[in-house]
Amino acid sequence: MGFADELFDLSGRVVLITGGSRGLGREMAFAAARCGAHVVVASRDLDACAAAAREITEATGVAAMAHRVHVGRWDELPGLVDAVYDRFGRLDALVNNAGISPEYDSLDAVTEKLFDVVVNLNLKGPFRLSVLAGERMAAAGGGAIVNVSSTGSIRPGPAIVPYAAAKAGLNALTEGLALALGPKVRVNTLMAGPFHTAATRHWDPERLSEGVRGHALRRIGTPDELTGALLYLISDASTYTSGSTLRVDGGIP
């Protein structure tokens, strides 16, 4: 095993990824598995989770587990953590990736229900899950938590105000939990910029091109371009990194 392989080796570890059945989460689940980790794919769609888990095992040979959970529902989260420990007996990394940013026509069209849904999934759920998982990881000797945020949290636009506010809260959550769960558990933010996923297929190509013209790399990222940063944060490559924010956004000014 070469130096880099050893540094990023996740063999025998267990990684839980919420929103792991599609998009960026799916790509991250495959990346962790390719580094040897057993992977738990969790989302609201059990069939999609099961399909992703099967494909991961077939492609990599590691054990992959599917679990249905609504991250925005406080009472469902203890069952998720218990299920991971029941299956694997350990949890080494939690990736809070599940998120939602519903469209709305105008700010006065934002209902209380929409606002609560956005906050629950993007902020309340990650807090609850991080505490549940983090305390058990700390008791077992250590682990890593990665909160997947968005550059919208620091560059909010009118179309994503509730989402941006929730993700800004997630950024703050990272710093507070890093202190609360340290020194055993490391907590970091992976702040993603614009990436091509199923959610972006309906976006106007001209507006996309215009939107990234001022970025350093002048393009939108592909999901595989996020995995290196994720692997850094959940592996031994980042043993002295906690409470930090790592931006992967193509150079947004």
C-alpha positions as CSV (number, residue, x, y, z in Angstrom):
1,M,0.0,0.0,0.0
2,G,1.4,3.4,-1.0
3,F,1.6,6.4,1.2
4,A,-1.5,8.1,-0.1
5,D,-3.4,4.8,-0.1
6,E,-2.6,4.3,3.6
7,L,-3.4,7.9,4.5
8,F,-6.9,7.7,3.0
9,D,-7.6,4.0,3.9
10,L,-11.0,3.4,5.4
11,S,-10.9,-0.3,5.6
12,G,-13.1,-1.7,8.3
13,R,-14.6,1.7,9.1
14,V,-18.3,2.5,8.9
15,V,-19.5,5.6,7.2
16,L,-23.1,6.9,7.4
17,I,-24.3,9.2,4.6
18,T,-27.7,10.9,4.7
19,G,-29.2,11.7,1.4
20,G,-26.8,9.0,0.1
21,S,-29.0,7.4,-2.5
22,R,-28.5,10.0,-5.3
23,G,-26.6,13.1,-6.3
24,L,-23.6,14.2,-4.3
25,G,-24.5,11.8,-1.5
26,R,-24.4,8.8,-3.8
27,E,-21.0,9.8,-5.2
28,M,-19.6,10.2,-1.7
29,A,-21.0,6.8,-0.6
30,F,-19.2,5.1,-3.6
31,A,-16.0,7.0,-2.8
32,A,-16.0,5.9,0.8
33,A,-16.6,2.3,-0.2
34,R,-13.8,2.4,-2.8
35,C,-11.5,3.3,0.1
36,G,-12.7,0.2,2.0
37,A,-15.4,1.6,4.3
38,H,-18.7,-0.2,5.0
39,V,-21.4,2.3,4.0
40,V,-24.8,3.1,5.3
41,V,-27.0,4.8,2.7
42,A,-29.9,6.7,4.4
43,S,-32.8,8.7,2.9
44,R,-36.6,8.9,2.7
45,D,-36.6,6.5,-0.3
46,L,-35.8,3.0,0.9
47,D,-36.0,1.5,-2.6
48,A,-33.4,4.0,-3.9
49,C,-31.2,3.4,-0.8
50,A,-31.4,-0.4,-1.4
51,A,-30.5,0.0,-5.0
52,A,-27.5,2.2,-4.2
53,A,-26.4,-0.2,-1.5
54,R,-26.5,-3.2,-3.9
55,E,-24.6,-1.3,-6.5
56,I,-21.9,-0.3,-4.0
57,T,-21.4,-3.9,-2.8
58,E,-21.3,-5.2,-6.3
59,A,-18.8,-2.6,-7.4
60,T,-16.5,-2.6,-4.3
61,G,-17.2,-5.8,-2.3
62,V,-17.8,-4.0,1.0
63,A,-20.9,-4.3,3.1
64,A,-23.5,-1.6,2.3
65,M,-26.7,-1.0,4.3
66,A,-29.9,0.8,3.3
67,H,-32.0,2.6,5.9
68,R,-35.2,4.7,5.4
69,V,-35.2,7.8,7.5
70,H,-36.6,11.3,7.3
71,V,-33.8,13.4,8.7
72,G,-36.1,16.3,9.4
73,R,-38.1,14.2,11.9
74,W,-36.4,14.3,15.3
75,D,-37.9,11.1,16.6
76,E,-36.7,9.0,13.6
77,L,-33.0,9.7,14.2
78,P,-32.3,7.5,17.2
79,G,-33.5,4.5,15.3
80,L,-31.1,5.2,12.5
81,V,-28.1,5.3,14.8
82,D,-29.3,2.2,16.6
83,A,-29.7,0.4,13.3
84,V,-26.1,1.2,12.3
85,Y,-24.7,-0.1,15.6
86,D,-26.9,-3.2,15.5
87,R,-25.6,-4.1,12.1
88,F,-21.9,-3.1,12.4
89,G,-21.2,-2.5,16.0
90,R,-19.5,0.8,15.3
91,L,-19.8,4.2,13.5
92,D,-16.7,6.0,12.4
93,A,-18.0,8.9,10.3
94,L,-21.3,10.7,9.8
95,V,-21.9,12.8,6.7
96,N,-24.9,15.1,7.1
97,N,-25.6,15.5,3.4
98,A,-29.4,15.4,3.2
99,G,-30.8,18.8,2.3
100,I,-33.7,20.5,0.5
101,S,-34.2,23.9,-1.2
102,P,-37.7,24.2,-2.5
103,E,-38.5,26.7,-5.2
104,Y,-40.8,29.7,-4.5
105,D,-42.1,32.5,-6.7
106,S,-41.4,35.3,-4.3
107,L,-40.4,35.8,-0.6
108,D,-44.0,36.5,0.4
109,A,-45.0,33.2,-1.1
110,V,-42.8,31.4,1.4
111,T,-45.2,29.6,3.8
112,E,-44.5,28.6,7.4
113,K,-44.6,25.0,6.3
114,L,-42.0,25.5,3.6
115,F,-39.7,27.4,6.0
116,D,-40.1,24.7,8.7
117,V,-39.4,21.9,6.2
118,V,-36.2,23.6,5.0
119,V,-34.9,24.3,8.6
120,N,-35.9,20.8,9.9
121,L,-34.0,18.9,7.1
122,N,-31.0,21.2,6.7
123,L,-30.4,22.2,10.3
124,K,-32.5,20.6,13.0
125,G,-31.9,17.0,11.8
126,P,-28.1,17.3,11.4
127,F,-27.9,18.7,15.0
128,R,-29.9,15.9,16.5
129,L,-28.1,13.2,14.4
130,S,-24.7,14.7,15.2
131,V,-25.3,14.6,18.9
132,L,-26.7,11.1,18.9
133,A,-23.8,9.7,16.7
134,G,-21.1,12.0,18.0
135,E,-21.5,11.1,21.7
136,R,-21.4,7.3,20.9
137,M,-18.4,7.8,18.6
138,A,-16.6,9.8,21.4
139,A,-17.4,7.0,23.9
140,A,-15.9,4.5,21.5
141,G,-12.7,6.5,21.0
142,G,-13.3,8.8,18.1
143,G,-14.8,9.6,14.8
144,A,-15.6,12.3,12.3
145,I,-18.6,14.3,11.4
146,V,-18.9,16.2,8.1
147,N,-21.7,18.8,7.6
148,V,-22.3,19.3,3.9
149,S,-23.1,23.0,3.6
150,S,-23.5,25.3,0.6
151,T,-21.8,28.5,-0.6
152,G,-25.3,29.9,-0.6
153,S,-24.8,30.2,3.2
154,I,-22.2,32.9,2.6
155,R,-23.5,34.2,-0.8
156,P,-27.3,34.1,-0.3
157,G,-29.5,35.0,-3.2
158,P,-33.2,35.9,-3.2
159,A,-34.2,32.4,-4.5
160,I,-32.7,30.5,-1.6
161,V,-33.2,32.7,1.5
162,P,-34.6,30.0,3.9
163,Y,-32.1,27.4,2.6
164,A,-29.1,29.8,2.9
165,A,-30.2,30.7,6.5
166,A,-30.4,27.1,7.5
167,K,-27.0,26.3,5.9
168,A,-25.5,29.3,7.7
169,G,-26.8,27.7,10.9
170,L,-25.2,24.5,9.9
171,N,-21.8,26.3,9.6
172,A,-22.2,27.6,13.1
173,L,-23.3,24.1,14.3
174,T,-20.0,22.7,13.0
175,E,-17.9,25.1,15.2
176,G,-20.0,24.5,18.3
177,L,-20.0,20.8,17.9
178,A,-16.3,20.6,17.2
179,L,-15.7,22.1,20.7
180,A,-18.4,20.1,22.4
181,L,-17.4,16.7,20.9
182,G,-13.7,17.2,20.9
183,P,-11.0,16.0,21.3
184,K,-12.2,12.6,20.3
185,V,-14.6,13.5,17.5
186,R,-13.7,15.9,14.7
187,V,-16.5,18.0,13.1
188,N,-16.0,20.0,9.9
189,T,-18.0,21.7,7.2
190,L,-17.7,20.7,3.5
191,M,-19.1,23.7,1.7
192,A,-20.2,22.8,-1.8
193,G,-20.6,25.2,-4.7
194,P,-22.6,24.5,-7.8
195,F,-22.5,20.9,-9.0
196,H,-24.2,19.0,-11.8
197,T,-26.8,16.7,-10.3
198,A,-30.3,15.5,-11.2
199,A,-31.6,18.6,-9.5
200,T,-29.8,20.9,-12.0
201,R,-31.0,19.3,-15.2
202,H,-33.9,21.7,-15.5
203,W,-31.8,24.8,-14.9
204,D,-31.4,27.2,-17.8
205,P,-27.9,26.5,-19.4
206,E,-27.4,30.1,-20.4
207,R,-28.1,31.3,-16.8
208,L,-25.8,28.7,-15.5
209,S,-23.0,29.8,-17.8
210,E,-23.6,33.4,-16.8
211,G,-23.7,32.5,-13.1
212,V,-20.2,30.9,-13.1
213,R,-18.5,33.4,-15.4
214,G,-17.0,35.2,-12.5
215,H,-15.8,32.1,-10.7
216,A,-12.1,31.2,-10.9
217,L,-12.7,27.9,-12.8
218,R,-15.7,29.3,-14.8
219,R,-17.7,26.1,-14.8
220,I,-20.0,23.9,-12.7
221,G,-18.4,21.0,-10.9
222,T,-19.2,17.3,-11.4
223,P,-20.1,15.2,-8.3
224,D,-16.8,13.2,-8.4
225,E,-14.9,16.5,-7.8
226,L,-16.3,16.7,-4.3
227,T,-15.2,13.3,-3.2
228,G,-11.5,14.1,-2.6
229,A,-12.4,16.7,0.0
230,L,-14.9,14.4,1.7
231,L,-12.3,11.6,1.9
232,Y,-9.8,14.0,3.4
233,L,-12.3,15.0,6.2
234,I,-13.3,11.4,7.1
235,S,-9.9,9.8,6.9
236,D,-6.7,10.0,8.9
237,A,-5.5,12.6,6.4
238,S,-7.3,15.2,8.6
239,T,-6.5,14.2,12.1
240,Y,-5.6,17.8,13.1
241,T,-8.6,19.4,11.3
242,S,-11.7,20.2,13.3
243,G,-14.1,23.1,13.4
244,S,-13.1,24.1,9.9
245,T,-14.8,24.9,6.6
246,L,-13.5,23.5,3.4
247,R,-14.9,25.2,0.3
248,V,-15.2,23.2,-2.9
249,D,-16.9,25.7,-5.2
250,G,-14.7,26.4,-8.3
251,G,-13.4,29.6,-6.8
252,I,-16.5,31.7,-6.0
253,P,-15.3,35.3,-5.3
